[in-house]
Amino acid sequence: MTKYIFILAVTILFSDLRAQERSHFSNFNFGLTTDPVKLQLYNPCELLTIESVGATLQVVPENIMVKPVGNMGDVKAKSCFYKWEDADMANTGILLKMMTNPVYDESPDFLEVTLSSKVQNGEFVPGQKEKIKFKEAYIGKVKIVYSKDNVYWNIGSNYQFFLAFNLPKITEEQLLKYCHEMIPTINNQLLFKLLE
């Protein structure tokens, strides 16, 4: 019975979101802010298939190696690296990271604050003199912030994704094109899993 009520609530939420204009919210609003201890953190390798990566980036899927990165038992963050050989660049590939709020007790809105902060203040990277600058864009109704080769976005206040492109000579136009193809796929796969 609880499952049916949850599905009904999600259906109502979706219909409310379609009726709103972009200016009324900054990103996709799925559910209420929840203590990350109660959230399921999925393996990001399950959210983006090799076939999808290959089709988007025009790489033969059989040439793509996929491996989880770090401790897959981590309850706050999990990553997946898609790698293939490219004569123009070593370690060519993309990294997909999924995380929950690491400081929920002190800052329940931390994930939203981090997106805004990247646009306003940039991001400091050790070993670099200047901060990385970020811009804001939308993929449908999902707000993303992106730099030359990194993209962040949230699913409500509970999940944040990071997508890093280590590709030769990637342009801003290409990065946004890849995001328009990959991010809806990732988000849809997550929503399917949340509704299971």
N, C-alpha and C positions, 0 to 999 in steps of 0.2 A: 504494500500500500504506500509506504514512504517513497519508494522508487517512482511511483506514478505521480505523486504530489510534486516530487522534484522535477520530473519531466514537464509537468504542467507549468510549474513556476518558470522553468527555462524557456518554454514556448512563449509565455507572456512577456518575459524579458526580451526575447528576440523581436517580438512584434513591437514592443515599446521602442527598441533601438532603431528599428527601420523608420519609425515615424519622426525621430528626432533629426535635427539638422546637425552638421558637423560642429558648429560653433558651441553647441550646448554641452559637449564633453570632449575630453582630450584623448581618450583611448577607449578601446573596447571594454565595456563594463560587464564582467561575468562574475556574479556572486558577490557576497560581502567579504570584507577583509577578515581573514581567518588566521589563527595561530598556525605557523608553518608546520608545527609538530603534527597537526591534524590533516595536513595535505599530503596527497600522493605525489611524489616527484618521479616522473617517468624517465626512462632511458631515452635521450633525444634521438638515438639511432633508430628508434621505432617510429619517430614522428616524421622523418624525411628519408625516403627510400633512395637507394643507389640509382634506380631507374629515373626518379624524379630529378636528382642532381644531374645525371647524365643528359637528360633531355633539356634541362634549363641551360647548362653550361656547354652543351655540345661536346660531351666526352663519352666515349663508348663505355657503358656501364661495367663491362667485364674488366676494364682497366682501372676501376676505382676500388681502392682498398678502404675498408671502414673499420675503425677501432674506437672503442670507448677510451676516454682519457681520464686519468685520475682514479679516484676511489668511487666506484659505482654504488657503493653502499652509503655514500654521503647523503645525509638527509636535507642538505641545503642547496647543493649544486651537482649537476651531472653534465658531462660533455661528450661530444662525439666528433671525431676527425675523419673527414673524407679526403683521401689523398690519391694522387695519380702522378705519373711521370710527365714532365714537360721540359723540353730542351732549353727553354728560355728562363726557367726559374726552378731552383731546388725547393723541395717541400711544398710544391703546388697543391692547393686544396682549399677546403673550407672547414671551419670549426663552428659547431653549433653547441651552445651551452644553454641549459635551462636551470633557473635558480628560483628559490623562494627568498623571502625577506630574512636576511641574516641578523637583523637587529629589531625584530618585531616588538619586543618588550619596551624598548626605548623609543622606537619610531615606527608605528604601524603603517605610515604612509611613505616609508623609505623608498620603495620602488618607484613611485611617481616622482618623488623629490630628485632621485638620481637622474631621471630623464631630463627634467627641467634644468638641473644643474649642469649637465653636459652641454646643453645649448647655450646657457648663460655664461658658464665659466670655463668650458672646455674640460679636457681630461689630461692630467699629468701622467706621463709615462717615464719611468726611470731610464736614464741614459739619453733622454732627449731634452734639448734646451727649451723648446717651445711646447706649450700645451697643444693637444690635438683639438681642433675646432669641429663642432658638430652643427648640423642643420636639422631642421624639423620637416617632416613630410607625412603624408597619409597614404596608407595602403587600404583602400576602402575607408572604413571608419576607425582603423587602428593607427594610432600615432606612432611613428618611428622617429628615432634620432640617428643620424648617420654621419660618419666622417668619410675619409677617402676610401677606406676599406673595411670599416666596422659599422655594425647596425645593432641598435638596442630597441626593444619594444616590450610592452607589458600586456598581460592578459589580466584585466582588472587590477586589483591591488595585491594579488596573491602570487603571480608568476611573472618572471622577467626572462626574456630570451636575449642572447647575444649571438650574432652571426658575424664571423670574421672571414674575409675573402683574402687569401694569399694567392693572388693571380697576377700574371704579368700584364703590366700596362692597363689595368682596369680603369675605366673612366667613370665619372659620376653617373652619366647616362646609363652605362652598362650595369652599374651597381643597383640603381633604382629599378631597372628592368628585371634583374635577377630577383630583387626583393618582391616585386609585384607578382612573380611566379612562385617563389618559394614560401613566403610568409603565409599566404592564405592556406597553402597545403599543410604547413606545420600547425597553424592554429586549428584547422579543421580536425587534424589527427588528434590533437590534444583534447578538443571538445568531445570527439567520439569516445576517447578513453575515459574522460570525466563522467560521461553519461552511461558507461557500461555498468 
